[in-house]
Structures are given as C-alpha cells and as structure tokens.
Amino acid sequence: MRQSYRDRAPWFLPGLAEKHEGINSQYANVDDMVLPANEKQFEFWKLRRSGHPNITIAHLLGISRQAVSRALLTMDEKIKKTLLSMAHSNQIEVDLMNVEKGVLFGRSIPFKTNAIVFISSKHDVQVWYEHEGDCGACPHYARCIELLWDFADELGITLTKTDDPTRMADELFATLKETI
C-alpha cells in the first residue's frame, strides 16, 4: 500500500501535501527551481521588490501596466514554486512566505533550527540556517559576508552589525521579517 505524502513528509504545509504527490509534481520538480534570471519577468520582479510600483516599471520599460502585472503574476508563481521546492528539499517547515520579497521563513526539521530560504538576484536561491558558530575560523567567512551584504543591498536594508556573519544574518532577517 502506497503511503501518502502527508504521512511521509509531515513537515510540509497543510494543504500542499496533495500538490506534492508524485515525482513529477509541479512543486517537487527540480526544474522549477531554476529562476530565469535573464528574463524580463525577473527584471520586473526585482524592480518591484526594490519598491517600484507597476506603473513606474511600465513607464521605465515603455510597456503597459497590464503587461507588467501579467508578467509579475507569472513571476510570482515561479518564485513561490522555487521557495517551496527549496523548503521541501531541505525539510523546512514553512512558517511565513513573502513572494514579493522572495523570502520564506521556516524551521528545519532535521537541524531543529530556524531556516530562511531567499532569492538573491546575485546569488540565486539560498538557504540560511540560524546558528551560533565561530565565523572567524570558518573558511566561508568572506563568502557569507558578501552574500549577506549583497542581499541586504538588494532589499535596501542597512546593516549595522558588520563583523560577524551570524550577527549580520540575525539583523538582516529580523529586519526583513518586520517588513512582511
């Protein structure tokens, strides 16, 4: 007897389990996680995320507001699928998601810690696990600093804690969560 997805994956959002049945479902398909970073739709989405209203985006690009709205609806669905796919792949239980900001807050089941899935135009899709660590001794220190600075810059968030990636992440994601 085939076990239902809900029984196999209790960490997932109620109501979404049915949509995840099967290897080729729309949310479980790894191909859905590839964001079209070079498409106009993604550019529209980035402009909206940085605070530009649809009418401004339309004027900037010389197209109709309706065309921007349609493109953003399509892109929002791609962003949603990407965030949920990444959460699913990393066994993250979803608490809060904001498609317009490209961020998902949740809790990692296997690591028993808070986790954030986010979309960066420079760094693609990322997962950050809340943790305490000795960042100064970590070989990825510079990479983490760059990732967090870049994402904060994309969102227009100014960081004051700049010497430790863990503290930077705490500040960045707390500030971001307040805006949602």
N, C-alpha and C positions, 0 to 999 in steps of 0.2 A: 504494500500500500504506500502510495506516494505521500510524503509528509508535506504539509502546506508550508509556504514560505514564512507565514506568521509563526509557526512552530519552530522553524529552523533559524529564524532571524528575529528574535523578539526585540532587538534594539531599534528596529525601524519604526518610523512614524505610523500610528494607526491610520488606516485608510489607504496607505500607499502600498501595503503589502501585496494587495491584489494586482497592482500595476507592475510588480517585480517578478511575477511568475514567469518562469521560462528563461532560458539563456539569451534569447534574442529580444527581450522586452525593451521598451523604449527607454527605461531608466537604467537597466543593467548593461546596456550595450556600451562597451568601451569607446566605440567610435563617436558616441555622443559627447564625450568629454573633450574632444578636440575643438577648441574655440577658433573661429575664423578670424584671427587677429588682423588679417589683411583685408577683410570685407568692410564695406561701408557701414553695414549694420553695427559692427563692433565699434566703429568710429563714432556713430550716433550715440551708442550706449555710453561710451567713455565721456562724450561731451555732456550728456545728461547727468552722469554720475558726478561730474565736476561742477554741476549746478546750473547748466544752461537749460532753459525751457525749450520745449519742442519748436516754438515759433522762432526762437533765436537760431536754433540748429538749422531750420528750414531756410532762413534768410542767409546764414553763413554759406550754405551749400547750394543756394539757388533752386531749391525744390519746394514742393508743397508741404504744409504742416501735416496733411493727411499721409503723405508718403513717409514722413519721419515717424509718425505714430504707428503706421503698419510695420515699418522696419523695427521699431523698438519693441512692439509686441512679439515679433518673431525672435528677436534677440533675447528678450526676457525669458522666453521659453527655453532657449538654448542655455542661458545662464542657469536657470532653475535645474534643468536636467544635469548640467555639469556639476553644480554644487551637491545635488542629491546623489549622483553617481559616486562622487568622491567620498561623500559621507558614508555611503553604503560600502564602498571598497575598503574603507578604513574602520568600519564598525563603529561609527559615530552616531549616537542617538541625537536627533535634531531637537533643539530647544527653540531656536529662533533663526529665521532666514529673511534676508532682505535682498531681493533680486536686483533692485535698482542700485544698491551699493556693491553687490557681488560678494556677499558675505553670509556665512552660515555659522551659528554658534551651536555647540553641542557638547556631548560628553562621550569620550572614548570608553567603550565598554572594556576592551582588553587592558588598557592602561589605567583605567579608573581615574581619569583626569579630564579637565575641560579641554576642548579642542575647537579650533576655529578653521574653517575652510574658507579661503578667499581667492578672488580673482584679481590678479595684477596684470596690467597691460604689458609690463616689462618682464615679469617673472612667471606668467601663466597661472596655473592653478596651484595653490599651495595649501598645506595643512600645517597649522602651528599647534603644538601641544603645550598646555600650561605646565611649567616645570620649574624646579629650582636646580641650578647647576653652577658649575664653576666655568662660566663662559670664557674667562680669561685664559684658561688652559685648553679650551676647545679649538681644534683645527678649523672649525667652520665659523669662528667668531666674526671675521670680516664679512663673510657671505651673509650671515644673519643680520648684521648691522646694515648692510646695503639693502637687503630685502625689506627690512622694516622701514628704513628711511624712504625708500622708493614708494612703498605702499602708502605711507603717511602722506608723502608729497602728492600722490595721485588723488588722495581724498581731501587734500587741503588741510590736513591736521598737523599742527606744530607740536613737536615732541620736546620736552624739557629734560627728560632723563636720557642721556645720550652715551653713557659709558658702559652699559651692560644690556645686552640684547634681551635678557629676561625682563628687566625693568622697563625697557622700551616697549616690548610687546604688551606688558601689563597696562602701561599708559595708553598705547595706541588702541588696543581692543576695548578698554574700558571707555575711552572717549568715543569710539565708534559705536559701541553698544548704546551709549546715552543718546546718540542721534537717531537711533532706529525706533 
